[in-house]
Amino acid sequence: MTRPVRIVHVIQSVESGGAEQQLLALTRTQNRDLWQPFVVCTHEIGSLGPEFEAAGIPLEVIGKRSAYDIGLIRRLAEAIARHEPAIIQTWLTSANFWGRLAARLVPGDPILIAYERTIDAWLSPLQHTLDRVLTRGSDMVVGNSSQVSEFLIRVKRLLPEKVTTIRNGIALDRAQKCLVWSDKERRVYRERLGLPTEGFVVGNIAQPIREKRLDLLVEVIERLRQRGILLRVLQLGRDPRPGEEEYFADYRRWLGERGVRDLVLRRGFVRDVSPDLAVMDALVQTSDIEGFPNALIEAQAMEVPVVATAAGGTPDLVLHRRTGWLVPTGDVEGLVEGLEYIWRHREEARKWGTAARLRVENLFSVETLVRNTTALYAELLRKHGRAVPTEA
C-alpha cells in the first residue's frame, strides 16, 4: 500500500471559531488511509486542541513572537517541511499570509490551497494587493460560500480560475443529538438552565465582536418586550479575547441601559450546542459580516426556525419564509417582525424548521464537505501529474 497523501494545515490556532471547527470536522472525517493530515498553528493551540489530539491529528505550535516576527516564516517553513507535504492548506487571513510566504521555502513543490472563510472588507488596499500577489503562487483559493467567492473575485480581484467554493458542513449525528427530545425533556432542560418552561426562548450564538452587531440584538430584545412578547434570550459564545473586552463591556452596558439584562442568559462557549438548540423556539443572527455561519447550519439541523441578516453566505442557508426569515443587514425592524411572526405562527415556523433540516442533510453535512474537498485535492494532484489515492 502506498503512503497516504500528506496535507499540512496552517492556521493561527485551533480556538473555538467556525473555521477551526470546520478544520476539525474535515480532518477527523477524512479517510486516513488516503489522506494524512497535520496541523501547524502559528500562534497557539487553543481550546479545540484536546479534540484534535483525541482524533489522532498531530498538532504543532510555532509561537508567533510579535506582530512583525519575520523569523516566523523560516520557523514555519521548517515545521511544514518536516512532514514532507504534498499539499499545504492555509486557513484565515493571518495564516493565509504567513503560511503562503513560508510555503515558498518548502522543498518538493507542494500544492498550495488558501481557505477564505469570511468577507474581510475591513482589510486595507495594501493587504488586498498582498493577497493578490500571494495568490499568484497558490494553486487555489477556496471561499466557503458563493458570496465569499464573489467577493474574492470582484473586490480582491483574484483570477476567477483560481477561486472555487466549498461550503461548510457539520457532523449530523452530533448536531442532531437532541433532535428527538420529547416536550418533557425540553422542559426539564429549560428548568435546569433557569429558563421558563412555556416562554418564548430566542437563541443567539455569536462571538463578542463588532461584526456580530450585538447592539442590534439589544434593540431587538427591547422592541419585542415592548410588544408584550414574553421572551428570554439564550446566548452562547466564547469569552472576549484581548482587544474585544471594550465592545463586550459596551454590550453589557447597553443591556443594562435598556433594562433588558435580566432577559439574557449567557452561557459562554458550549461545545455541544444540541441540547441548547433543542430548547430554543427561534434563533436570531444580527451580523453585518459572515462567511458561512456554522451556528445557522447547526440550528437548522435541529429544526430551529432562524431569523437572520443576509450577511455573507447566509442567503445560501436561509430561504425567506421557506427555511427561515431573511432580512437585509442592519434591519432591526425586520428582525423583530421575523421573531414576532414565529411567535404568532408556530405551525408555519415548524414547517420552516423541517424544510431547513432536510436541506442541511442534503447539502451541508460533513460528508459533503469531505467529498468536495478531496475532489479538489484529486483535481490539483492530477494537474501536477501526481498520483491520486483511491479506495482499495
QUINORJO-V819040 format. One record per helix or strand. SS is the DSSP state (h for helix, s for strand). FROM is the first residue (numbers start at 0). LEN is the number of residues. If there is no record, write none. Layout:
ss & from & len
SS & FROM & LEN
SS & FROM & LEN
This chain:
ss & from & len
s & 4 & 7
h & 17 & 12
s & 34 & 7
h & 48 & 6
s & 57 & 4
h & 70 & 11
s & 86 & 5
h & 91 & 12
s & 110 & 6
h & 124 & 12
s & 139 & 4
h & 145 & 9
h & 159 & 3
s & 162 & 3
s & 169 & 1
h & 171 & 4
h & 182 & 11
s & 199 & 6
h & 209 & 3
h & 213 & 13
s & 230 & 6
h & 244 & 13
h & 260 & 3
s & 263 & 5
h & 273 & 5
s & 281 & 4
h & 293 & 8
s & 305 & 4
h & 313 & 4
s & 319 & 1
s & 323 & 4
h & 331 & 13
h & 345 & 18
s & 364 & 1
h & 365 & 18
